[in-house]
Amino acid sequence: MSKEIAGKSGLWRSAQLSVAPMMDWTTRECRYLHRLMSKETLLYTEMVTAPALVRGGALHLLDHDPREHPVALQLGGSDPTELAEAARLGAEAGYDEINLNCGCPSDRVQSGAFGAVLMQSPELVADCMAAMAEAVDVEVTVKCRIGVDDQTPEEILPGFLEQIRAAGVSRVTIHARKAWLQGLSPKENRDVPPLDYELVHRMKAAFPDMHISINGGIATLAEAEAHLARGLDGVMIGRAAYHQPADVLCAADPRIFGSGEASDPVEVVQQMLPYIEREMQKGARLHQVTRHMLGLFAGRPGARQWRRHLSEGVSQKGAGPELVEEALGLVVARAA
Ligand SMILES: Cc1cc2nc3c(=O)[nH]c(=O)nc-3n(C[C@H](O)[C@H](O)[C@H](O)COP(=O)(O)O)c2cc1C
């Protein structure tokens, strides 16, 4: 399926499918791997906090490979001036989009008054987004929840979207469940409370001019296609894209974007070898790259041998790309 959206940035097309921002998971090594599987899918960084960039000067957090495009930087923060500066640094570093995290319920994030707690302060979010939009030429977007704690999503979400739209945001990703700010761990907050996909579809009907992506619990391309066919503009996939990247990403280009051929996980591994070599020459540990590759053959013959060979061999002295080649040999032998 492919939808042409006239007059909008190329990212409106790319965002038909995206891989969610995930701390410690969607590192640049992971994004490089995902990009080899799909040329079109929009990729998100882990959240980078505005204070770390602006006050801490941690510009290495913006490092990425030119081959990752289209790639969006997700920021965390709640101070408009600081976010504007962080957005500027992100755009200068080459990111195609700057996204604000209004969905993450973790304690650490709450203490800095950002993440999902911002669902309670739509005016502040609007101020942040207006400041970011003013600071950069690339698109600024929001990733949010349908509400938090005792908010009634049906009541508060339209107001939230109106406010950010007035501030210059025209693309948003909605994680279709509320976040509980107290009493649930961030992990629990990804599976409970229940998902409300219908509410997100109603938001698309109410805001037809906005590009709305749905997120939460979507595990297959077939589910993604069903949401797109019903009129949503995009689907964001998190955990499934990480754990079974080949199932989600290898056929994404032909199926979601109507372009190119499905990629082959065996060829993807072969293309990773020179990258691994380069990264190790720059001082990376093998594990930094291969930990994101463990699920590559999930559900396929040889998956167990692949995972085991990589996991067991990675910490051995001198382990390098040859280990990955050997593990691939086991997969190819099982498939033959
Ligand atoms: C390990 C992990 C880290 C995450 N880190 C972030 C983050 O940095 N920013 C964010 O907006 N959401 C974060 N999330 C939430 C995901 O982006 C996504 O909204 C959530 O996992 C639901 O989508 P899914 O069911 O497809 O996984 C994280 C999720 C996981 C599993």
The ligand as a Gaussian input file, in Angstrom:
#p B3LYP/6-31G(d) Opt

LIG

0 1
 C       13.094000      -0.587000      25.839000
 C       12.125000       0.524000      25.524000
 C       12.534000       1.837000      25.596000
 C       11.658000       2.885000      25.275000
 N       12.129000       4.168000      25.251000
 C       11.321000       5.176000      24.793000
 C       11.821000       6.487000      24.557000
 O       13.007000       6.768000      24.733000
 N       10.953000       7.438000      24.120000
 C        9.635000       7.153000      23.885000
 O        8.876000       8.043000      23.464000
 N        9.139000       5.923000      24.073000
 C        9.951000       4.924000      24.497000
 N        9.462000       3.651000      24.596000
 C        8.064000       3.387000      24.217000
 C        7.989000       3.000000      22.733000
 O        8.418000       4.057000      21.906000
 C        6.545000       2.616000      22.350000
 O        5.709000       3.740000      22.525000
 C        6.007000       1.475000      23.196000
 O        6.950000       0.419000      23.298000
 C        4.702000       0.922000      22.600000
 O        4.886000       0.449000      21.277000
 P        5.057000      -1.144000      20.959000
 O        3.902000      -1.836000      21.637000
 O        5.029000      -1.250000      19.469000
 O        6.356000      -1.563000      21.585000
 C       10.321000       2.604000      24.922000
 C        9.908000       1.263000      24.843000
 C       10.792000       0.225000      25.125000
 C       10.338000      -1.208000      25.008000

